[in-house]
Amino acid sequence: MKTKSRKNLLSALFIVFSIVTFGQTENRFYKTLEDYINDKPIAGFEIVSNSYNYVAVVGISTESFKVLKNGQKEKMELSKLPSELYTYGRSLSRTYDGSTYIVLAVGHYCYYIQQHDNSIKKYSESIKGDLKKFKEGWLEDELEKNGLLEDYKKDKPHRETHETESTWLTKIVSRDVKYINLLNEKLKKE
């Protein structure tokens, strides 16, 4: 049941955050964020659709994709991928420290959820920065420094008694992304 909720959450987030994509070619690798924005993928590499694989056994996990490398299909663990930035389906993803993260906000601060466990949220300072555990207190501190904390608190989602875990998590993540994007806009102007 938990896996179904995560798949539902992931589907909902793809719909909610499809704005992160700019119409780029699906399942391609990019050297830089600028290459992604300009849809200039790395030549000769393409992720096979629906090939993401996550395996966990007694505390050890691996993630991999099937990749077409110059026309030849090959299973690749994340450390062997040609770039840490790629599209999988319609979303921008990033590999970091052996895990796949879906990029939901890009700017001074980037915001991510883990591919195989959407409840794991991370952030970084820039798309190349180290990923850090996302904590609401950190976001509130940054919002307060930039005059956005009061609006964030007023915008707190309300949990309905009939809501599933994934629906509730989607509301929380949606608000986080909204305010990280507002924060990024404010920081861009400075």
N, C-alpha and C positions, 0 to 999 in steps of 0.2 A: 504493500500500500504506500509506503514511504517513497519508493521509486516512482510510482505513478504520480504522486504529488509533485515530485521534483520535475518530472517530464512536463506536467501541466504548467508549473511555474516557468520552466524554460520556454515553453511555447508562448505563454503570456508575455514574458519579457521580450521575446523576439518581436512580437507585435508592438508592444509599448515602445521599445527602443530601436525600431527599425530606422529611426532618424540618424543613428550612428553611421549607417552605411550610406554611401554616396552613389550607389548604383554600380559598384565595382564588380568585376568578374568574380563569380563565386569560386571558392576552393582554390585560391591562388596565394602565393607567398609574395611578400613585399620586404625590401631592404629597409625602408624607412616609412614613417607616417606620411611624408610628402609623396612618396611613390604610391602609397595606398590612395591618398586623396586624388592623385592624378591618374589613377588606374594604370600604373606601370608595373605589372607583376614581374617577378624573376622568371626569365625564359627557361623552358624545359622542365618545369615542375608544376604539378597540379595534384591536389588532394582528391582522391576518389570519393564520390558522394557516399554518404552514410557509412564511412569506414572508420570513424572514431571508435577506439576500443579502450576500455578501462577495465583493468583486472586488479583485484585486491585479494591478497591471501595473507592472513595472520599479520596484519600491520604493515605489509609491504605492498605497494601498489605500482603499477606501470600504466602508462598511457601511450597509445600509438595511433598512427593513421596509415592507411594504404595510400601510397603516393605514386603517381606516374612520373617517373624520372626519365626524360627523353623517350617517352613512349613505353617504357617498361614498368610494370607494376611491382612495387616493392613495399614491404611493411617497414615503417620507420618509427622508432621510439622518438620521443620529443627531442632528446639531445642530438639526434641525427638530422633533424629538419633543416632545410636550407636557410631558414630565418625564424626569428621568434614572433614575427607579425605575419598573420595570414587571415584570409577569410575562410570560414567554414560555414557552408550554407550562406546566409546573407549577412552574417555578423563578423565584425572584426574580432579576432582572437589574438591572444599573446601567450606564449609559453614562458614560464618563470619557475625556476627551482623544481623542475620535474612535473609541473602541473599545467593544465590548459585553463586559461581564464578568458571569459567573454568580456570585451571592453564595452562599457556602457556609457562612459563619459570621457572626453578627451579635452585636454587643455593644460593649464598650469598643474591642476590636479586631475588625475585619471582615476576612474572607479571601475572595479571589476567584480564579477562573481565567478566562482570556480565552476568549470564545465560539469563535473560529475557530482558536485554538491553545492547547489545554488545558495545554500544558507551561509557559505563561507564567502565573506566580502573582504576585499582588499582595496587599497588605494596606493597611488604613487605620485611623486612630484615629477611630472612629465612622463611621456610614454616610454622613455628609456630608464626611468628611475626604478630603484628597488621597490618591490611590493611590500607594503606593511599592512598589518591587521587593521581593518577598519573598525573604529570605535566611534560611537555617537558623540562621546565627549570631545574627541578631537575635532569633529565637524562643527560642533557647537562653539568651540573655542575660535575656530577660523571664521565662522559666521559672525560671531560677536565682534571680532576685530574689524569686520567689514560692514557692520550695520545691518546684517541680515538675520540675526538670531530671533528677534521678536516675530518676524513673519514665519520663520521655520517652526517656532513653537505653536503659533496659531494654526499652522497647516498640518498639525499632527493628525495622522489618520485615526479613525475610530473603528474598532473591531466590532463587527456584527456577530451575533450569536451563531448564525448559520454559516459563517465563513470557514473555508478550509484553511489549512496551514499555508498552502501555496498562495491562495488569494491574499491572505494577510501579509505574507512576506513580499508579494508583488507590490502591495500598497506602500510598505516601508521602503523598499528599494526604489520605487518610483519617486518618492519624496526625496530620498537621498540624492538621486541623480538630478532631480530638478534643482536642488540647492547647490550641488557641486557645479552644475552648469551656470547658475546665477553667480556663484563665487568666481568661477573662471572668467565670466564676462566682466565682472567688476575688476578683477586683477589684470585683465587685458587692457583696460582703460587707463590703468595707473602707469 
